[in-house]
């Protein structure tokens, strides 16, 4: 799993094995150390909700992605088109979540 943060956007890119884990109710866990200052921990879960939900704080957050949309994404692999979610902010702009499956990984699997 790769997580990129830029401005008001979170980009999550996983491979097909990780997508399988999500669909089997296994959370994907990751962390990023910012030197000695702090470590950010994050988890991605598939849920039965209708919308994508972001919860937690700056050091530890969880992204809940609708299972139905993950299943739709799986059905159209390989695809460069992932999932896009807008999560409203309190008094700020919305956070955009870009969620995709690595197309190179998908193509390699189909050739092998």
C-alpha positions in Angstrom: 0.0 0.0 0.0 1.2 3.4 -0.9 -0.2 6.6 0.7 0.5 10.0 -0.7 -0.6 13.3 0.9 -0.7 16.5 -1.1 -2.6 19.6 -0.1 -6.2 18.4 0.5 -5.8 15.1 -1.3 -5.0 11.6 0.0 -4.0 9.1 -2.7 -4.1 5.4 -1.8 -2.7 2.9 -4.2 -2.8 -0.8 -3.5 -2.1 -4.0 -5.4 -4.6 -6.8 -6.2 -3.5 -8.9 -3.2 -4.2 -6.0 -0.9 -7.6 -5.5 -2.5 -8.3 -9.2 -1.8 -7.4 -8.7 1.8 -9.7 -5.7 2.1 -12.6 -7.7 0.6 -11.8 -10.5 3.1 -12.3 -8.1 6.0 -8.5 -7.6 6.7 -7.6 -4.0 7.4 -4.5 -2.6 5.6 -2.2 -1.0 8.0 0.7 1.4 7.4 2.8 4.0 9.0 5.1 6.8 8.0 7.8 8.2 10.4 8.6 11.9 10.2 12.1 11.7 11.5 12.1 11.8 15.3 9.1 14.2 15.4 6.3 11.7 15.1 4.9 8.7 13.3 1.7 8.7 11.4 -0.3 5.5 11.5 -3.2 4.7 9.1 -5.6 1.9 8.4 -7.8 1.2 5.4 -11.0 -0.9 5.9 -13.8 -2.1 3.7 -17.2 -1.3 5.2 -20.8 -1.7 4.5 -21.4 2.1 4.6 -22.6 3.9 1.5 -19.9 6.6 1.8 -16.2 6.8 2.3 -15.4 7.9 5.9 -12.2 9.4 7.3 -11.8 9.3 11.1 -9.0 9.8 13.6 -6.4 12.4 14.2 -3.1 13.6 12.6 -1.1 10.8 14.2 -3.6 7.9 13.7 -6.3 7.8 11.1 -8.7 5.3 9.5 -10.2 5.4 6.0 -13.4 3.3 5.6 -14.1 2.5 1.9 -17.5 1.2 0.8 -17.3 -2.6 0.0 -19.7 -2.3 -2.9 -17.5 0.2 -4.6 -14.4 -2.0 -4.0 -16.2 -4.9 -5.6 -17.1 -2.7 -8.6 -13.4 -1.7 -8.9 -12.3 -5.3 -8.7 -14.7 -6.3 -11.5 -13.2 -3.8 -13.9 -9.5 -4.5 -13.3 -7.1 -3.7 -14.9 -8.1 -0.1 -15.0 -6.5 3.3 -14.5 -9.8 4.6 -13.3 -10.0 4.2 -9.5 -12.4 5.5 -6.9 -12.8 9.1 -6.0 -14.4 10.4 -2.8 -15.0 13.9 -1.5 -15.1 14.0 2.3 -16.5 17.3 3.6 -14.4 19.3 6.0 -15.7 21.2 9.1 -14.8 24.8 8.2 -12.3 23.8 5.4 -12.4 22.5 1.9 -13.3 18.9 1.3 -10.6 16.2 1.4 -10.4 14.4 -1.9 -9.5 10.7 -1.6 -8.1 9.0 -4.7 -8.2 5.2 -4.3 -6.8 2.9 -7.0 -5.3 -0.5 -7.7 -1.8 -0.5 -9.3 -2.6 -1.1 -13.0 1.0 -2.3 -13.7 0.5 -5.0 -11.1 -2.9 -6.0 -12.6 -1.5 -6.2 -16.1 1.5 -8.3 -15.0 -0.8 -10.8 -13.3 -2.8 -11.2 -16.4 0.2 -11.8 -18.6 1.8 -14.3 -16.2 
